[in-house]
């Protein structure tokens, strides 16, 4: 009987551009590339700190509602939330993105999200935006996720996933999380 192993994955890039991945870093230059979602979920639910990540299950009804309403796979929605905020409804990025799905203020305004820190408003707006991106890129999840991360203009400019390490890592991470949620 096969069992699946799970561990955090670490990444390090040499000065010559060679990229190294490991699940057992032996050098401080390795940085977390992808978290083991099962271990991460267990840690997040063990601590009940106000303003920090909460039990993902508490958002399940909202995710299910907006998944049905907009026809977006609930596993994909959960994966985006995990990658964007780690289920922290009060997360705010350095660039100003807010909430569970990290909506930029202008994007939120265009999606008629009145309060990006309100989990229901944020998930509704984020799922609606994902639906728009999936429709724009004819159902191609990788391109939709690349646009969610770096903008539609960059995806159009490069004719696919932009050559930005952050965006490439983001797409891989979200798709990996999505597979874990299925």
N, C-alpha and C positions, 0 to 999 in steps of 0.2 A: 504494500500500500504506500503510495507516494504521499509525502507531506510537503507543504510549501514552506520554504524558509523566508523569513522577513527580517530586514534590518535597515537602518539608515544607510544611505549611499552618500559617499563623500567624493568631492571632485577637486582636482588640482591641475592647473595648466602650467607647463614648463615655459621658460622664456622663449624656447624655439617653437612654441605653439602646440606641443604634444599634450593631449588631455589624458589624465589618469583618473580612473574611478576605483573606489574600493569600499568595502563595508567594514574594514578594520584599518583606520588610518594610523600610519606610523610616523607621520610628519605633521607638524603644526600648520603647514601650508594647505593641507586639505581642509575644505569647508563643506558644510552640509549642502548637498545638492538636492536630495529627495529624502523626506522623512518616511519612516515606516508608518503607514497610516493607522494600523491596528495599535501599535505601541503609542503613537501620538494621541489617538482617541482615548486610550486608557488613561494616559497622563492628564489629559484635559478634563476628563470627568472626575478625576480623583481630587481635584482642587476646586473649590467654589469661591473664587476670588471675584469680587464685584468689578465690573468694567473689563474683565478679561474673558478669554474664550470660555464658552459654556458648553454644556452637554449638547452635542449635535442633535440628539433626539428631540429636544424641545422645539427645533425649527422644522421638524419633519412635516407637521400638518400644513405649514405655509408652503414648503417646497412642493408637496404633493398637489396642493391647490393650484399653484402657478405653473407647475409642470403640465397639468391637464389643461389649464386655461390657454397656455401658449404653445402647447405641443412640443415641449422640450424635455428630453430625457432627464428624469430626476437624478440619475447617477451623475450626469454631466453637471447639473446645477450644484450638487453636493461637492463635486470635485473642484469647481470654480470657487465656491465658498471656502473650501479647505485651503486652496492655493492662495487665494486673495487675502483672507483674514484669519485663517485658522479658527473660524467660528467665533471671532471676537466682534460683537455687534457695534462696539465703539471704536474700532480700529480707524486710524487716520494715517495715511501715508505721508512721506516727505513731500510728495507732489500735490497733496490735498485730497486724494481719493478717500472716500468715507464708507464706513459700514461693512457689513458682511461680504458684499460683492464688490466693494471698493469702487463706488461710482464717483466719477469726477463731478464737481458741482455743475458744470455746464451740461454734461450728459444727463445728470439727474434732473435738471431743470427741463430739458427737452423731453424727458420721459415722464414728466409731471409727478416727480417724486418730491413731496413737500418736506420730508425729513429723512435724510439718508442714514441717520443713526437709528431710525425706527426699523426693526428687523423686517416687518411685513412690507413696509414701503420699499425698503432697499431690495429685498428679494424680488418683489413684483417688478420693480424697475430693471433690475439686473437680468431677470429672465426675459422680460420684454425686449431688452437690448440684445441678448443672446439670440432670440428668435429672429430679430431683424438681421443680425450678422449671418446666421445660418441661411436665411433666405437670400441675402446678398451674395453669399459665396456658394449658392446652390447645394446646401447641405454639407459642405466640406467642413467638418468639425475643426480640423487643424488650422485652416485659414480663418475660420470664425474666431478661434481662440487667439490666433496671432493678432487679429484686428482688435480683439478685446484688450489685449495687452499693449500693443504698440500703435493702434489706430489703423483705420481703413486705408488712409493715404499711404502708409508705409507698405502695406500688403500690396496695394495697387502699384506703387512705385517699383517694387522689387519683383512683381509678378508671382508672388508666393510668400512663404514665411520669410520675413526680413532676416538679413544676416547678422542680427544682433544676438549675442549670447543669451541675454536676459529673456528675449522673446522665444528663442529656440528651446531654452531650458523650461520656460513656462509652459509651452505647448506640450512638451514631453511629460512634465510633472502632472499637468491636469489630466492628460489622457491616461497616465498610470493610475492616478487617484480614481478616475472614472471606472477603470477596470476593477479596482478593489471594491467599489461601491455596488457593482453589479452582482 
